[in-house]
Amino acid sequence: MIAATRILIVDDHPLAREGLKAVLSSGGLTVVADVATGEEAVEQVRLLIPDVVLMDVRLGPGIDGLEATRRICALGLPTKVLMLTLHDMPGYVREALSAGAAEHMAAELRWSVAHGPWGWMDDDLAFVAPWGFDLSSITVPVHVWQGTDDLMVPFAHGQWLAANLPTARPHLLPGEGHLSLEAHLPSAFSALRECF
């Protein structure tokens, strides 16, 4: 039996923490703790050694998410840090990368690049390879969240999914970048509640 991924949630908004906890737990993941400050995050990582930390970039009083990430990475533990932010600003991305939040992403990219264009192509082909099921067989509601200014996934992808999934409930948002769940938690939960 494979152990569930153990997650620590770090966000200074109680509603965001509760929402993330509910979504992750319902997906079979184990939330080992949720905290509001960077200092608490570092301490909980030291004590619990979670697999993943979901870290808000901006936290209330004390150290911010970027500094907490630096301190967590300095512990030398196998814990990975994923940054959550409402800000689609290159400065935050650069700081998050330099804080060590994306070491695992860098390793994947290094593998792709080390194999030249073929390795890179493998990654890209994963996006367009057959999915192994027919879209028309989907009978449950599927919410498609996509922003027009997303630099990671072309907006046309969201439009295509919205048009081709028979049960799609599109949320195609003008002026949004790569959306984080946290940025739209109230809307997401309202949309999900409508399904039940």
N, C-alpha and C positions, 0 to 999 in steps of 0.2 A: 504494500500500500504506500503511495506517495504522500508525504506530509504536505499539508496545505501551506501556501506561502504565508509567512508571518509578517504583518505590516504594522508600522508605527505611523500614526497620523499626527502631523504638526500643523496646527492652524489656530490663530487667535480668535476665530469666530466659532462659537459653540455650535451654531446651526450647521456650518460647513462641516465640522468634525462629525456631528451626528449623522448628517446626510451621507458623507463618505463612508462612515462606519456601516450604515444600513445597506448601502449599495454593495460594498465589498463583501460584507458578511453573507449577503444573499447570493453572491457569486461563488461561494465556497472558499473564500479567503479568510484568514484568521487575523483579526485586528487585535494585537497584543496590548496596545495602549493607545491613548490619544491625549495629546498635551497641547498647551497654548503658547509656550515660550521656547525660544532657542536653547536656553539653559536646561530646561526640562528635557528637551529632545536629546541633547548630548548625554545627559545622565541616564535616560531610559535606554538609549542605544547601548551604553556601557553595561547596564544591568541585564537587558533582555536579549541583546544581539539579534534584532529582527532581520529578516531577509531584505526588506525594503522599507525605506522611510519616504512617505509622501510629505514633502516639505513646502509650506507656503513661503514664498520669497520674502514678503513683508510680514513681520510679526509685530506685536505691540511692544511695550517697554522691554528693554534688555537687548540682547543680540538678535540680529535679523536672521532670516533663513539662510542667507549666503554665508554668514560667519558660522552659524551652527553647522552647516554642511562642511565647511573647512575643518572644523573641530572634529566632526564625526569621521571624516576621511583620514584625519591624522591619527585616529585610534588604531588604524591598521586592521580593522575587522572586515569580514566579507560582506557587510551590509551595503546595499546600493541605495543611493538617494535619487529620488525623482522630484524635480521642482514643479510646484504648482504656482501659477501666477495669472493675474488678470491683465498684466501688462505685456503688450506685444512690442517690446522695445529692445533693440539690439544690445544696449548696454546691460540689461538684465541677463540676456542670454550669454554674453561674454563673461560676465561675473560668475554665473552659475557654472559655466564650463571650467573656468579657472579655479573655482572652489572645489572641483573634483566630482561634481554631481553626475558627470557623463562618462566616467572612465569605461564603463561597460559598453557604452555606445561607441567610444573611440576604438575599443578592441574589435568590435564588429566591423567598423569602417576600415581599420587597418587590414583585417582579413580580406575584405573585398578589394581594396586597392592593391594589396600584395599579389593578388591573382590577376592584376592588370584589368583590362576592359572586361574580361570574361567574369571576374569576380563581381565587378560592379553590375554587369548585366544580370548575373544571377539574382542579385538583390532586386533589381528593377523588374525582372520577370516574375518574381513572387507576387507582385501587385496585379499582374495581368494573366497569370496562369489560371487554368480552370479551377473552379472552387470545389468541385466534387459533388455538387448538388444543383438542382434546377431551381432557379429563383421563384418560379411559379409554385413550387411546393411549400413555400413559406406561408404559414397560416396565422402566425402570431403578429401582433403589431410590432413594427420596427421603426424606431425614431431615428431619423437621419439628421444630425446636427452638422452644419457646414457653414463656414464664413466665406464671403466673396474675396477677402484679402488674405486667405490662407496661403502661406508660402510653402507649406509642407505637402499638402494634398490639393491637387487642382480642383477648383470649384466645380468644373465640369463633372468630376467624379461624383460629388454629392448630388448634382442635378440628375446624372444618369441613374444613380441608385434610387432617387426619389421617383423617377419615371418608370423604373423597371421592377421595383419590388412591389408586388401586388398589395401588400399591407403597409406600405411606407407612409409614415407621418412626417413629412419634411419640415425641418426648421432651418431654412436657408437664409442666413442672416447677412444683410448688406453691411459692409464696413467692418466686419469682424475678421480677425486673424485666426490663427490656429487656436481653436476653442479649447478651454480647459473645462472640465466638468464643474469645477468650483465656480467659475464665472456665471454659470447658468443653473446652479442647483435649484433655486425656487421654481424656475420654468420647467426644468427637467423632471422634478418630482411631481409637479402638477400634471405634466403630460403623462407620466407613468401611472399616476393615480387614476387617470381616465381609462386606463386599460383594464382595471380590475373592478 
